[in-house]
């Protein structure tokens, strides 16, 4: 959870974490490489933009999950995509994140 938060905020390098075994990726590695681009494109949207929980169109629950620092990142991504819908076409893919927090609880976004 902390590593994901740090990677998406530019404080840690996902490649270093991947090669050290601290972060795992499954699926399309090309799409995984675009994650850095997504992070850069959405940096313009401040976390303050995502103060209110963002509700998914397919679910009635907020993206915010208690006990997960990364929730803020997913709120930021949702706010960024809402503010800049063209980013979806530029990335042209779907991500699923399975993140485990310090209490060994796993959550998917």
C-alpha positions in Angstrom: 0.0 0.0 0.0 2.7 2.4 1.0 4.9 1.5 -2.0 2.0 2.1 -4.4 1.3 5.4 -2.9 5.0 6.4 -3.1 5.3 5.2 -6.7 2.3 7.1 -7.8 3.6 10.2 -6.1 7.0 9.9 -7.6 8.8 9.0 -4.4 9.8 5.5 -5.4 10.6 3.9 -8.7 8.3 1.0 -9.8 11.0 -0.6 -11.8 13.3 -0.8 -8.8 10.5 -2.3 -6.6 9.6 -4.8 -9.4 13.1 -6.1 -9.7 13.6 -6.3 -6.0 10.4 -8.4 -5.7 8.6 -5.8 -3.6 6.0 -5.0 -6.3 4.4 -7.5 -8.7 2.8 -6.9 -12.1 0.7 -9.4 -14.1 -0.5 -9.0 -17.7 0.5 -6.6 -20.3 3.9 -5.1 -19.4 3.5 -2.4 -22.0 0.4 -1.3 -20.2 2.3 -1.4 -16.9 4.9 0.8 -18.4 2.2 3.4 -19.2 1.4 3.6 -15.5 4.2 6.2 -15.2 2.7 8.2 -18.0 -0.7 8.1 -16.3 0.8 9.3 -13.1 2.5 12.2 -14.9 -0.6 13.2 -16.8 -2.7 13.2 -13.6 -0.2 15.0 -11.4 -1.9 18.3 -12.4 -4.9 17.3 -10.4 -4.2 17.9 -6.7 -5.3 15.5 -4.0 -7.5 18.3 -2.8 -9.6 17.9 -5.9 -10.6 14.5 -4.6 -11.8 15.5 -1.2 -15.2 14.1 -1.7 -15.3 10.3 -2.4 -15.7 9.5 -6.0 -18.5 7.0 -6.8 -17.9 4.5 -9.6 -20.6 4.3 -12.3 -20.7 0.5 -11.8 -20.7 0.4 -8.0 -22.3 2.4 -5.3 -19.2 2.4 -3.1 -16.6 5.1 -2.8 -13.1 4.5 -4.0 -11.8 5.3 -0.6 -11.1 2.3 1.6 -10.3 2.6 5.3 -6.8 1.5 6.2 -5.3 2.0 2.7 -3.1 5.0 2.0 -3.5 4.3 -1.7 -7.2 5.2 -1.6 -6.1 8.8 -2.1 -4.3 7.8 -5.3 -7.4 6.2 -6.7 -9.5 9.3 -5.8 -6.9 11.4 -7.6 -7.0 9.2 -10.7 -10.8 9.3 -10.8 -10.8 13.1 -10.4 -8.0 13.4 -13.1 -9.8 11.3 -15.6 -13.0 13.2 -15.0 -11.1 16.5 -15.5 -9.2 15.1 -18.5 -11.2 12.4 -20.2 -8.8 12.2 -23.2 -6.3 10.5 -20.9 -8.4 7.3 -21.3 -7.7 7.2 -25.0 -4.0 7.9 -24.6 -3.6 5.0 -22.1 -6.0 2.7 -24.0 -6.1 0.0 -21.3 -7.7 -1.1 -18.1 -5.7 -1.5 -14.8 -6.7 -3.6 -11.8 -4.8 -3.0 -8.6 -4.6 -5.5 -5.9 -2.9 -3.9 -2.9 -2.0 -5.3 0.4 -1.6 -3.0 3.4 0.5 -3.3 6.5 -2.2 -5.4 8.2 -1.9 -7.9 5.3 -5.4 -7.0 4.1 -5.8 -7.0 0.3 -8.0 -4.6 -1.6 -8.7 -4.4 -5.3 -9.4 -1.2 -7.3 
